[in-house]
């Protein structure tokens, strides 16, 4: 029954793991083309996410929407047998939407609303894979709603603040190591809705006409599941050991502190750099309180022992013509998952990625931006709880498109 307890202890862990292991940083197509960096920029409404302080310097009202489908596949090679197992994951669908209002009589004040998906993933392994008792399928969706106010203190400094409401859903499925008469294994499906609150603060400094700095802090968000549902499909003789019911839990999504810089040559080139510090150390233990307990299903506390990490992002924008901009970027991020804690929900490791993008300015009002993202992750580990041992290799790509209208 130890594996059953592990099944539950990993349920909400996917919320936290995926927020870094598969963190969705696709909140602006321009920034995506430049290595996902943009904390010091103040060019469009996507600053509502990247730096609320920079919003004060956006000159016009704007509607901005973007979509970046994710195509990701993972190969797991078992260390003992050498056999490989692949995922068959459907497309991920992160999006962003921004609305920004400017006022003629209050030029220093801007207000806006940001709706975006900073956390989300869908991963599904092939049938009968060796880790079926750890995971068969996971679907995670999280949407942030962020009303924001930004104020230009003077020609050099802008400050902004946003209140975050986070709403999420999870559907996690695993096999259970009990068998029916025909040899098939039992199955568990755990679903839940999570709600959390936080804030996003930003300061933007225009040092001179070429050089800008940005500093942002997005707070930790405690995602709370108050009425999660657990459903089991097991032989009738074991149904009393696997009672369907509810559970509660809470876990922290980490704070993020970002320092960014941008340099515009004033002619054709613009360069950006971001350094992120993600406070994953807050995620040390995951606890569950179940409505119905049995000898097989008890309240649990599972160690996670995550570590805080740093990520580096940078890129460039080249203004090829008055209408067309070309962008390139790259980044490197350390994993918060320490050795012994890698799981199939998020086979995370240190990662390097590259990006590219194009921007089209059709007139003073309408813009289209395209981006492309590629990453490769490789991690070998043995999980201390499940003893699943092997190498995970993940490749993910994401083309993106954004539309913006200013007036």
DRENDO-1510 file (C-alpha; in Angstrom, 1 decimal, always signed):
<recs>
REC; n; res; u; v; w
REC; 1; UNK; +0.0; +0.0; +0.0 .
REC; 2; UNK; +3.1; +2.2; +0.2 .
REC; 3; UNK; +2.7; +3.0; -3.6 .
REC; 4; UNK; -0.9; +4.1; -3.0 .
REC; 5; UNK; +0.3; +6.7; -0.4 .
REC; 6; UNK; +2.9; +7.9; -2.9 .
REC; 7; UNK; +0.2; +8.3; -5.5 .
REC; 8; UNK; -1.5; +10.8; -3.3 .
REC; 9; UNK; +1.6; +12.5; -2.1 .
REC; 10; UNK; +2.5; +13.4; -5.7 .
REC; 11; UNK; -0.9; +14.8; -6.7 .
REC; 12; UNK; -0.5; +18.4; -5.9 .
REC; 13; UNK; +3.2; +18.3; -6.3 .
REC; 14; UNK; +2.6; +18.5; -10.0 .
REC; 15; UNK; +1.3; +22.1; -9.5 .
REC; 16; UNK; +4.6; +23.1; -8.0 .
REC; 17; UNK; +6.9; +21.0; -10.2 .
REC; 18; UNK; +5.3; +22.1; -13.4 .
REC; 19; UNK; +5.5; +25.7; -12.4 .
REC; 20; UNK; +9.3; +25.5; -12.8 .
REC; 21; UNK; +9.9; +22.2; -14.6 .
REC; 22; UNK; +7.3; +23.1; -17.2 .
REC; 23; UNK; +6.9; +26.8; -16.2 .
REC; 24; UNK; +5.1; +28.6; -19.0 .
REC; 25; UNK; +7.0; +31.8; -19.6 .
REC; 26; UNK; +5.1; +32.7; -22.8 .
REC; 27; UNK; +3.4; +36.0; -21.8 .
REC; 28; UNK; +4.6; +38.2; -24.6 .
REC; 29; UNK; +5.6; +37.4; -28.2 .
REC; 30; UNK; +8.2; +40.1; -28.5 .
REC; 31; UNK; +9.9; +38.9; -25.3 .
REC; 32; UNK; +9.6; +35.2; -26.4 .
REC; 33; UNK; +11.6; +36.1; -29.5 .
REC; 34; UNK; +14.3; +37.6; -27.3 .
REC; 35; UNK; +14.9; +34.7; -25.0 .
REC; 36; UNK; +11.8; +35.3; -22.8 .
REC; 37; UNK; +13.5; +38.5; -21.4 .
REC; 38; UNK; +11.7; +41.8; -21.1 .
REC; 39; UNK; +11.6; +43.1; -17.5 .
REC; 40; UNK; +13.2; +46.5; -18.5 .
REC; 41; UNK; +11.0; +47.0; -21.6 .
REC; 42; UNK; +8.0; +49.3; -21.7 .
REC; 43; UNK; +6.8; +49.0; -25.3 .
REC; 44; UNK; +3.4; +47.4; -25.1 .
REC; 45; UNK; +0.7; +46.0; -22.8 .
REC; 46; UNK; +2.6; +42.8; -22.0 .
REC; 47; UNK; +4.5; +44.9; -19.5 .
REC; 48; UNK; +1.5; +44.2; -17.3 .
REC; 49; UNK; +3.1; +40.8; -16.7 .
REC; 50; UNK; +6.8; +41.5; -17.1 .
REC; 51; UNK; +7.0; +44.7; -15.1 .
REC; 52; UNK; +4.0; +46.7; -13.9 .
REC; 53; UNK; +6.3; +49.7; -13.4 .
REC; 54; UNK; +7.1; +49.8; -17.1 .
REC; 55; UNK; +3.4; +50.1; -18.0 .
REC; 56; UNK; +3.5; +53.7; -17.0 .
REC; 57; UNK; +5.7; +54.5; -20.0 .
REC; 58; UNK; +3.4; +52.8; -22.6 .
REC; 59; UNK; +2.1; +55.7; -24.5 .
REC; 60; UNK; -1.2; +54.4; -25.9 .
REC; 61; UNK; -4.2; +52.3; -24.9 .
REC; 62; UNK; -3.9; +48.8; -26.2 .
REC; 63; UNK; -5.5; +45.3; -26.7 .
REC; 64; UNK; -2.9; +42.6; -26.9 .
REC; 65; UNK; -3.5; +38.8; -27.3 .
REC; 66; UNK; -1.1; +35.9; -27.8 .
REC; 67; UNK; -1.1; +32.2; -28.2 .
REC; 68; UNK; +1.8; +29.7; -28.1 .
REC; 69; UNK; +0.9; +26.0; -28.5 .
REC; 70; UNK; +3.4; +23.7; -26.9 .
REC; 71; UNK; +4.5; +20.4; -28.4 .
REC; 72; UNK; +6.5; +18.3; -26.0 .
REC; 73; UNK; +7.6; +14.7; -25.8 .
REC; 74; UNK; +9.5; +12.8; -23.2 .
REC; 75; UNK; +11.5; +9.5; -23.6 .
REC; 76; UNK; +12.2; +7.5; -20.4 .
REC; 77; UNK; +14.9; +4.8; -20.5 .
REC; 78; UNK; +14.8; +2.4; -17.6 .
REC; 79; UNK; +18.3; +2.0; -16.0 .
REC; 80; UNK; +17.8; -1.7; -15.3 .
REC; 81; UNK; +16.3; -3.0; -18.5 .
REC; 82; UNK; +17.4; -0.3; -21.0 .
REC; 83; UNK; +13.9; -0.3; -22.4 .
REC; 84; UNK; +12.5; +3.0; -23.5 .
REC; 85; UNK; +9.0; +4.5; -23.0 .
REC; 86; UNK; +7.6; +7.5; -24.7 .
REC; 87; UNK; +4.9; +10.0; -23.9 .
REC; 88; UNK; +1.9; +10.7; -26.3 .
REC; 89; UNK; +1.0; +14.1; -24.9 .
REC; 90; UNK; -1.5; +16.4; -26.6 .
REC; 91; UNK; -0.7; +20.0; -27.4 .
REC; 92; UNK; -0.5; +22.5; -24.6 .
REC; 93; UNK; -2.4; +25.7; -25.1 .
REC; 94; UNK; -0.9; +28.7; -23.1 .
REC; 95; UNK; -2.3; +32.1; -23.9 .
REC; 96; UNK; -2.1; +35.7; -22.8 .
REC; 97; UNK; -4.5; +38.6; -23.1 .
REC; 98; UNK; -3.9; +42.2; -22.0 .
REC; 99; UNK; -6.1; +45.3; -21.9 .
REC; 100; UNK; -4.5; +48.7; -21.1 .
REC; 101; UNK; -6.1; +52.1; -20.7 .
REC; 102; UNK; -4.5; +55.5; -21.0 .
REC; 103; UNK; -6.0; +58.8; -19.9 .
REC; 104; UNK; -5.4; +62.1; -21.7 .
REC; 105; UNK; -6.0; +64.2; -18.5 .
REC; 106; UNK; -4.0; +61.8; -16.4 .
REC; 107; UNK; -1.0; +60.9; -18.6 .
REC; 108; UNK; +1.0; +59.6; -15.7 .
REC; 109; UNK; -1.6; +57.0; -14.8 .
REC; 110; UNK; -2.3; +53.7; -16.5 .
REC; 111; UNK; -4.7; +50.9; -15.6 .
REC; 112; UNK; -4.9; +47.4; -17.1 .
REC; 113; UNK; -6.0; +43.8; -16.8 .
REC; 114; UNK; -3.8; +40.9; -17.6 .
REC; 115; UNK; -5.1; +37.3; -18.1 .
REC; 116; UNK; -2.4; +34.7; -18.7 .
REC; 117; UNK; -1.4; +31.1; -18.0 .
REC; 118; UNK; +1.9; +31.0; -16.2 .
REC; 119; UNK; +1.6; +27.3; -15.2 .
REC; 120; UNK; +0.2; +24.5; -17.3 .
REC; 121; UNK; +1.1; +21.2; -18.8 .
REC; 122; UNK; -0.4; +18.0; -20.3 .
REC; 123; UNK; +1.7; +14.8; -20.2 .
REC; 124; UNK; +0.5; +11.3; -21.0 .
REC; 125; UNK; +2.7; +8.2; -21.1 .
REC; 126; UNK; +2.2; +5.2; -23.4 .
REC; 127; UNK; +0.1; +2.2; -22.1 .
REC; 128; UNK; +1.8; -0.2; -19.8 .
REC; 129; UNK; +4.9; +1.8; -19.2 .
REC; 130; UNK; +7.2; +0.9; -16.3 .
REC; 131; UNK; +6.2; +4.0; -14.3 .
REC; 132; UNK; +2.5; +3.4; -14.6 .
REC; 133; UNK; +2.1; +3.3; -10.8 .
REC; 134; UNK; +3.6; +6.8; -10.6 .
REC; 135; UNK; +1.7; +8.4; -13.5 .
REC; 136; UNK; -0.2; +7.6; -16.6 .
REC; 137; UNK; -1.6; +11.0; -17.4 .
REC; 138; UNK; -1.6; +14.6; -16.1 .
REC; 139; UNK; -3.5; +17.7; -17.2 .
REC; 140; UNK; -2.7; +20.9; -15.4 .
REC; 141; UNK; -4.3; +24.3; -16.1 .
REC; 142; UNK; -3.8; +27.5; -14.3 .
REC; 143; UNK; -5.0; +31.0; -15.2 .
REC; 144; UNK; -3.9; +34.2; -13.5 .
REC; 145; UNK; -6.2; +37.3; -13.4 .
REC; 146; UNK; -4.2; +40.4; -12.6 .
REC; 147; UNK; -5.8; +43.9; -12.5 .
REC; 148; UNK; -2.9; +46.5; -12.4 .
REC; 149; UNK; -2.3; +50.2; -11.7 .
REC; 150; UNK; +0.9; +51.9; -12.9 .
REC; 151; UNK; +2.1; +55.5; -12.2 .
REC; 152; UNK; +4.9; +57.5; -13.8 .
REC; 153; UNK; +6.6; +59.2; -10.9 .
REC; 154; UNK; +8.7; +61.4; -13.3 .
REC; 155; UNK; +10.4; +61.1; -16.6 .
REC; 156; UNK; +12.8; +58.5; -15.2 .
REC; 157; UNK; +10.8; +56.3; -12.8 .
REC; 158; UNK; +7.6; +54.3; -13.0 .
REC; 159; UNK; +6.0; +52.1; -10.4 .
REC; 160; UNK; +3.2; +49.6; -10.7 .
REC; 161; UNK; +1.3; +47.0; -8.7 .
REC; 162; UNK; -1.1; +44.2; -9.6 .
REC; 163; UNK; -3.3; +41.9; -7.6 .
REC; 164; UNK; -3.3; +38.3; -8.6 .
REC; 165; UNK; -6.1; +35.8; -8.5 .
REC; 166; UNK; -5.0; +32.3; -9.5 .
REC; 167; UNK; -7.5; +29.7; -10.5 .
REC; 168; UNK; -6.3; +26.2; -11.4 .
REC; 169; UNK; -7.5; +22.6; -12.2 .
REC; 170; UNK; -5.7; +19.3; -12.2 .
REC; 171; UNK; -6.6; +15.9; -13.5 .
REC; 172; UNK; -4.0; +13.2; -12.5 .
REC; 173; UNK; -4.3; +9.5; -13.4 .
REC; 174; UNK; -2.3; +6.5; -12.3 .
REC; 175; UNK; -2.5; +2.7; -12.2 .
REC; 176; UNK; -2.8; +1.0; -8.8 .
REC; 177; UNK; -0.8; -2.2; -8.1 .
REC; 178; UNK; -3.8; -4.4; -7.6 .
REC; 179; UNK; -5.2; -6.6; -10.4 .
REC; 180; UNK; -8.6; -7.7; -11.7 .
REC; 181; UNK; -9.2; -11.3; -12.7 .
REC; 182; UNK; -8.3; -10.5; -16.3 .
REC; 183; UNK; -4.9; -9.2; -15.2 .
REC; 184; UNK; -5.6; -5.5; -15.7 .
REC; 185; UNK; -4.5; -3.1; -12.9 .
REC; 186; UNK; -6.6; -0.9; -10.8 .
REC; 187; UNK; -6.8; +2.8; -11.7 .
REC; 188; UNK; -7.0; +6.1; -9.8 .
REC; 189; UNK; -8.1; +9.5; -11.0 .
REC; 190; UNK; -7.6; +12.6; -8.8 .
REC; 191; UNK; -9.1; +15.9; -9.7 .
REC; 192; UNK; -9.2; +19.2; -7.9 .
REC; 193; UNK; -9.7; +22.9; -8.2 .
REC; 194; UNK; -7.2; +25.2; -6.6 .
REC; 195; UNK; -7.4; +28.9; -5.8 .
REC; 196; UNK; -4.7; +31.3; -4.6 .
REC; 197; UNK; -3.9; +35.0; -4.3 .
REC; 198; UNK; -0.8; +37.1; -4.7 .
REC; 199; UNK; +0.6; +40.3; -6.1 .
REC; 200; UNK; +3.0; +41.6; -8.8 .
REC; 201; UNK; +5.2; +44.7; -8.1 .
REC; 202; UNK; +7.4; +46.5; -10.5 .
REC; 203; UNK; +9.8; +49.4; -10.8 .
REC; 204; UNK; +11.1; +50.7; -14.1 .
REC; 205; UNK; +14.0; +53.2; -14.4 .
REC; 206; UNK; +14.8; +55.1; -17.6 .
REC; 207; UNK; +18.5; +55.9; -16.9 .
REC; 208; UNK; +18.8; +57.7; -20.2 .
REC; 209; UNK; +17.4; +57.6; -23.8 .
REC; 210; UNK; +19.3; +54.3; -24.5 .
REC; 211; UNK; +19.5; +52.4; -21.2 .
REC; 212; UNK; +16.7; +51.1; -18.9 .
REC; 213; UNK; +16.5; +48.9; -15.8 .
REC; 214; UNK; +13.6; +46.9; -14.4 .
REC; 215; UNK; +13.0; +45.2; -11.1 .
REC; 216; UNK; +9.9; +43.1; -10.4 .
REC; 217; UNK; +8.7; +40.9; -7.6 .
REC; 218; UNK; +5.9; +38.4; -8.0 .
REC; 219; UNK; +4.8; +37.1; -4.7 .
REC; 220; UNK; +4.5; +33.5; -3.6 .
REC; 221; UNK; +0.9; +32.2; -4.2 .
REC; 222; UNK; -0.5; +29.5; -1.9 .
REC; 223; UNK; -2.7; +27.3; -4.0 .
REC; 224; UNK; -5.4; +25.7; -1.8 .
REC; 225; UNK; -7.5; +22.7; -2.7 .
REC; 226; UNK; -10.4; +22.5; -0.4 .
REC; 227; UNK; -12.5; +19.8; -2.0 .
REC; 228; UNK; -10.4; +17.6; -4.2 .
REC; 229; UNK; -11.9; +14.3; -5.5 .
REC; 230; UNK; -10.3; +10.9; -5.6 .
REC; 231; UNK; -11.9; +8.1; -7.6 .
REC; 232; UNK; -10.7; +4.5; -7.6 .
REC; 233; UNK; -11.4; +1.6; -10.0 .
REC; 234; UNK; -10.4; -1.6; -8.1 .
REC; 235; UNK; -11.7; -5.1; -7.6 .
REC; 236; UNK; -14.8; -5.2; -5.5 .
REC; 237; UNK; -13.0; -7.1; -2.8 .
REC; 238; UNK; -10.7; -4.2; -2.2 .
REC; 239; UNK; -13.1; -1.3; -2.6 .
REC; 240; UNK; -13.2; -0.8; +1.2 .
REC; 241; UNK; -9.4; -0.1; +1.2 .
REC; 242; UNK; -9.8; +2.5; -1.6 .
REC; 243; UNK; -12.7; +4.7; -0.6 .
REC; 244; UNK; -13.6; +7.5; -3.0 .
REC; 245; UNK; -13.8; +10.8; -1.2 .
REC; 246; UNK; -12.4; +14.3; -0.7 .
REC; 247; UNK; -9.1; +15.8; +0.5 .
REC; 248; UNK; -7.6; +19.2; +1.3 .
REC; 249; UNK; -4.1; +20.5; +0.7 .
REC; 250; UNK; -2.1; +23.6; +0.2 .
REC; 251; UNK; +1.3; +24.3; -1.4 .
REC; 252; UNK; +3.3; +27.4; -2.3 .
REC; 253; UNK; +4.0; +28.5; -5.8 .
REC; 254; UNK; +7.3; +30.3; -5.5 .
REC; 255; UNK; +8.1; +34.0; -5.5 .
REC; 256; UNK; +10.0; +35.4; -8.4 .
REC; 257; UNK; +12.5; +38.3; -8.2 .
REC; 258; UNK; +13.7; +39.6; -11.5 .
REC; 259; UNK; +16.3; +42.2; -12.5 .
REC; 260; UNK; +16.3; +43.2; -16.1 .
REC; 261; UNK; +18.2; +45.6; -18.3 .
REC; 262; UNK; +17.7; +46.9; -21.9 .
REC; 263; UNK; +19.9; +48.9; -24.2 .
REC; 264; UNK; +18.6; +50.6; -27.4 .
REC; 265; UNK; +21.3; +51.9; -29.7 .
REC; 266; UNK; +18.8; +54.4; -31.1 .
REC; 267; UNK; +19.2; +53.0; -34.6 .
REC; 268; UNK; +18.5; +49.4; -35.4 .
REC; 269; UNK; +19.6; +47.3; -32.4 .
REC; 270; UNK; +18.0; +46.6; -29.0 .
REC; 271; UNK; +19.4; +44.2; -26.4 .
REC; 272; UNK; +17.8; +42.8; -23.3 .
REC; 273; UNK; +18.9; +40.7; -20.3 .
REC; 274; UNK; +16.9; +39.2; -17.4 .
REC; 275; UNK; +18.2; +37.4; -14.2 .
REC; 276; UNK; +15.5; +35.5; -12.3 .
REC; 277; UNK; +15.7; +34.3; -8.7 .
REC; 278; UNK; +12.9; +31.8; -8.0 .
REC; 279; UNK; +12.2; +31.1; -4.3 .
REC; 280; UNK; +11.6; +27.3; -4.6 .
REC; 281; UNK; +13.0; +26.7; -1.1 .
REC; 282; UNK; +9.6; +27.5; +0.3 .
REC; 283; UNK; +8.4; +24.1; -1.1 .
REC; 284; UNK; +9.9; +21.8; +1.5 .
REC; 285; UNK; +7.0; +19.5; +2.4 .
REC; 286; UNK; +3.7; +18.5; +0.9 .
REC; 287; UNK; +0.9; +17.5; +3.3 .
REC; 288; UNK; -2.5; +16.0; +2.7 .
REC; 289; UNK; -5.6; +15.7; +4.9 .
REC; 290; UNK; -8.1; +13.1; +3.6 .
REC; 291; UNK; -11.8; +13.0; +4.4 .
REC; 292; UNK; -11.8; +9.2; +4.6 .
REC; 293; UNK; -8.9; +7.3; +6.1 .
REC; 294; UNK; -8.1; +3.5; +6.0 .
REC; 295; UNK; -5.1; +1.4; +6.8 .
REC; 296; UNK; -4.1; +2.0; +3.2 .
REC; 297; UNK; -5.0; +5.6; +2.9 .
REC; 298; UNK; -3.7; +7.9; +5.7 .
REC; 299; UNK; -2.9; +11.6; +6.0 .
REC; 300; UNK; +0.6; +12.1; +4.6 .
REC; 301; UNK; +3.5; +14.5; +4.8 .
REC; 302; UNK; +5.9; +14.0; +1.9 .
REC; 303; UNK; +9.4; +15.7; +1.7 .
REC; 304; UNK; +10.2; +17.7; -1.4 .
REC; 305; UNK; +13.2; +19.7; -0.3 .
REC; 306; UNK; +13.3; +22.0; -3.3 .
REC; 307; UNK; +16.0; +24.6; -3.7 .
REC; 308; UNK; +15.8; +28.2; -4.9 .
REC; 309; UNK; +17.3; +28.7; -8.3 .
REC; 310; UNK; +18.6; +31.3; -10.8 .
REC; 311; UNK; +17.8; +31.6; -14.5 .
REC; 312; UNK; +19.4; +33.8; -17.1 .
REC; 313; UNK; +17.6; +35.1; -20.2 .
REC; 314; UNK; +18.7; +37.4; -23.0 .
REC; 315; UNK; +18.2; +38.4; -26.6 .
REC; 316; UNK; +18.3; +41.1; -29.2 .
REC; 317; UNK; +15.9; +42.9; -31.5 .
REC; 318; UNK; +17.0; +44.1; -35.0 .
REC; 319; UNK; +14.9; +46.6; -36.8 .
REC; 320; UNK; +15.4; +45.4; -40.4 .
REC; 321; UNK; +13.0; +47.9; -41.9 .
REC; 322; UNK; +10.3; +50.3; -40.7 .
REC; 323; UNK; +7.9; +47.4; -40.9 .
REC; 324; UNK; +9.9; +44.3; -40.0 .
REC; 325; UNK; +11.9; +43.4; -36.8 .
REC; 326; UNK; +14.0; +40.2; -36.4 .
REC; 327; UNK; +14.6; +38.7; -32.9 .
REC; 328; UNK; +16.9; +36.1; -31.4 .
REC; 329; UNK; +17.5; +34.9; -27.9 .
REC; 330; UNK; +18.6; +32.2; -25.5 .
REC; 331; UNK; +18.5; +31.2; -21.8 .
REC; 332; UNK; +19.7; +28.9; -19.2 .
REC; 333; UNK; +17.9; +27.7; -16.0 .
REC; 334; UNK; +18.8; +25.6; -13.1 .
REC; 335; UNK; +16.4; +23.0; -11.8 .
REC; 336; UNK; +14.9; +23.2; -8.3 .
REC; 337; UNK; +14.5; +19.4; -8.2 .
REC; 338; UNK; +17.3; +17.8; -6.2 .
REC; 339; UNK; +18.7; +14.4; -6.8 .
REC; 340; UNK; +16.3; +11.7; -5.6 .
REC; 341; UNK; +13.1; +13.7; -6.2 .
REC; 342; UNK; +12.7; +13.6; -10.0 .
REC; 343; UNK; +9.2; +12.3; -10.9 .
REC; 344; UNK; +7.4; +11.4; -14.2 .
REC; 345; UNK; +5.0; +14.3; -13.5 .
REC; 346; UNK; +7.9; +16.7; -14.3 .
REC; 347; UNK; +11.2; +15.0; -15.4 .
REC; 348; UNK; +13.0; +18.3; -14.8 .
REC; 349; UNK; +16.7; +19.1; -15.2 .
REC; 350; UNK; +18.9; +22.1; -15.9 .
REC; 351; UNK; +17.8; +23.4; -19.3 .
REC; 352; UNK; +19.1; +25.5; -22.1 .
REC; 353; UNK; +16.8; +26.9; -24.8 .
REC; 354; UNK; +16.8; +29.1; -27.9 .
REC; 355; UNK; +14.2; +31.4; -29.4 .
REC; 356; UNK; +13.6; +33.5; -32.5 .
REC; 357; UNK; +10.9; +35.9; -33.6 .
REC; 358; UNK; +9.6; +38.3; -36.2 .
REC; 359; UNK; +7.6; +41.5; -35.8 .
REC; 360; UNK; +5.4; +43.2; -38.4 .
REC; 361; UNK; +4.3; +46.8; -37.9 .
REC; 362; UNK; +1.5; +47.3; -40.4 .
REC; 363; UNK; +0.7; +50.8; -39.3 .
REC; 364; UNK; +0.6; +53.0; -36.2 .
REC; 365; UNK; -2.2; +50.8; -34.7 .
REC; 366; UNK; -1.8; +47.2; -35.7 .
REC; 367; UNK; +1.1; +44.8; -35.1 .
REC; 368; UNK; +1.7; +41.1; -35.5 .
REC; 369; UNK; +4.5; +39.2; -33.7 .
REC; 370; UNK; +5.7; +35.7; -34.3 .
REC; 371; UNK; +8.0; +33.6; -32.1 .
REC; 372; UNK; +9.6; +30.2; -31.9 .
REC; 373; UNK; +11.0; +28.3; -28.8 .
REC; 374; UNK; +13.1; +25.2; -28.5 .
REC; 375; UNK; +14.4; +23.4; -25.4 .
REC; 376; UNK; +16.1; +20.2; -24.5 .
REC; 377; UNK; +16.2; +18.6; -21.0 .
REC; 378; UNK; +18.1; +15.5; -19.9 .
REC; 379; UNK; +18.0; +14.1; -16.4 .
REC; 380; UNK; +19.1; +10.8; -14.9 .
REC; 381; UNK; +17.9; +10.0; -11.4 .
REC; 382; UNK; +16.4; +7.4; -9.0 .
REC; 383; UNK; +13.4; +8.5; -7.1 .
REC; 384; UNK; +13.9; +7.8; -3.3 .
REC; 385; UNK; +10.2; +7.0; -2.7 .
REC; 386; UNK; +9.1; +5.1; -5.8 .
REC; 387; UNK; +12.6; +3.7; -6.8 .
REC; 388; UNK; +11.9; +4.6; -10.4 .
REC; 389; UNK; +15.3; +4.8; -11.9 .
REC; 390; UNK; +16.4; +5.9; -15.4 .
REC; 391; UNK; +16.9; +8.8; -17.8 .
REC; 392; UNK; +14.3; +11.3; -18.9 .
REC; 393; UNK; +14.9; +13.2; -22.1 .
REC; 394; UNK; +12.4; +15.9; -23.0 .
REC; 395; UNK; +12.3; +18.0; -26.2 .
REC; 396; UNK; +9.7; +20.8; -26.5 .
REC; 397; UNK; +9.0; +23.4; -29.2 .
REC; 398; UNK; +6.5; +26.2; -29.3 .
REC; 399; UNK; +5.6; +28.5; -32.2 .
REC; 400; UNK; +3.7; +31.6; -31.1 .
REC; 401; UNK; +1.6; +34.4; -32.6 .
REC; 402; UNK; +0.5; +37.7; -31.1 .
REC; 403; UNK; -1.8; +40.5; -32.2 .
REC; 404; UNK; -1.9; +44.0; -30.8 .
REC; 405; UNK; -4.0; +47.1; -31.5 .
REC; 406; UNK; -3.2; +50.5; -30.1 .
REC; 407; UNK; -5.1; +53.8; -30.2 .
</recs>
